[in-house]
Amino acid sequence: MTGEPAERPTGMSDPNCAMCPHPWSQHDALGRRFCTATQVGVWTRGCICTPAQRR
């Protein structure tokens, strides 16, 4: 896949994803690929991120 990851630098140590409301660090491999492909393909589709695990 080509293109930049779907993250937007915000000056924070954990940038938010440009495609969904979740921090980039909370994306698993599939979520990173999905959000990046969504951005590169200029698509509008829902989020597939899994909820963060409770500790």
LUMVEX-410330 format. One line per field, with one value per residue (C-alpha): residue number from 1; residue in one letter; x, y, z. Coordinates in steps of 0.05 Angstrom, whole numbers, plus 5000, padded with zeros to 4 digits. Layout:
pos = [NUM; ...] .
code = [A; ...] .
c1 = [X; ...] .
c2 = [Y; ...] .
c3 = [Z; ...] .
END
This chain:
pos = [1; 2; 3; 4; 5; 6; 7; 8; 9; 10; 11; 12; 13; 14; 15; 16; 17; 18; 19; 20; 21; 22; 23; 24; 25; 26; 27; 28; 29; 30; 31; 32; 33; 34; 35; 36; 37; 38; 39; 40; 41; 42; 43; 44; 45; 46; 47; 48; 49; 50; 51; 52; 53; 54; 55] .
code = [M; T; G; E; P; A; E; R; P; T; G; M; S; D; P; N; C; A; M; C; P; H; P; W; S; Q; H; D; A; L; G; R; R; F; C; T; A; T; Q; V; G; V; W; T; R; G; C; I; C; T; P; A; Q; R; R] .
c1 = [5000; 5024; 5009; 5019; 4989; 4921; 4949; 4951; 5006; 4977; 5041; 5022; 5059; 4997; 4966; 4894; 4874; 4851; 4796; 4764; 4760; 4811; 4884; 4932; 4963; 4897; 4894; 4912; 4945; 4878; 4853; 4916; 4910; 4835; 4842; 4902; 4866; 4804; 4845; 4885; 4822; 4784; 4726; 4674; 4662; 4652; 4703; 4726; 4768; 4758; 4745; 4806; 4814; 4798; 4853] .
c2 = [5000; 5070; 5135; 5163; 5133; 5162; 5202; 5277; 5306; 5347; 5361; 5308; 5243; 5203; 5235; 5223; 5185; 5229; 5180; 5161; 5190; 5143; 5156; 5124; 5081; 5046; 5019; 4946; 4925; 4917; 4984; 5020; 4988; 5003; 5076; 5087; 5055; 5096; 5160; 5140; 5117; 5180; 5136; 5150; 5089; 5071; 5056; 4984; 5000; 4954; 4985; 4995; 4939; 4956; 4945] .
c3 = [5000; 4986; 5020; 5089; 5151; 5172; 5229; 5238; 5281; 5338; 5377; 5427; 5440; 5418; 5355; 5337; 5275; 5217; 5199; 5265; 5336; 5367; 5385; 5335; 5390; 5403; 5332; 5321; 5256; 5221; 5246; 5222; 5153; 5149; 5169; 5123; 5064; 5079; 5076; 5014; 4978; 4997; 5023; 5075; 5118; 5191; 5244; 5258; 5320; 5378; 5446; 5490; 5541; 5612; 5663] .
END
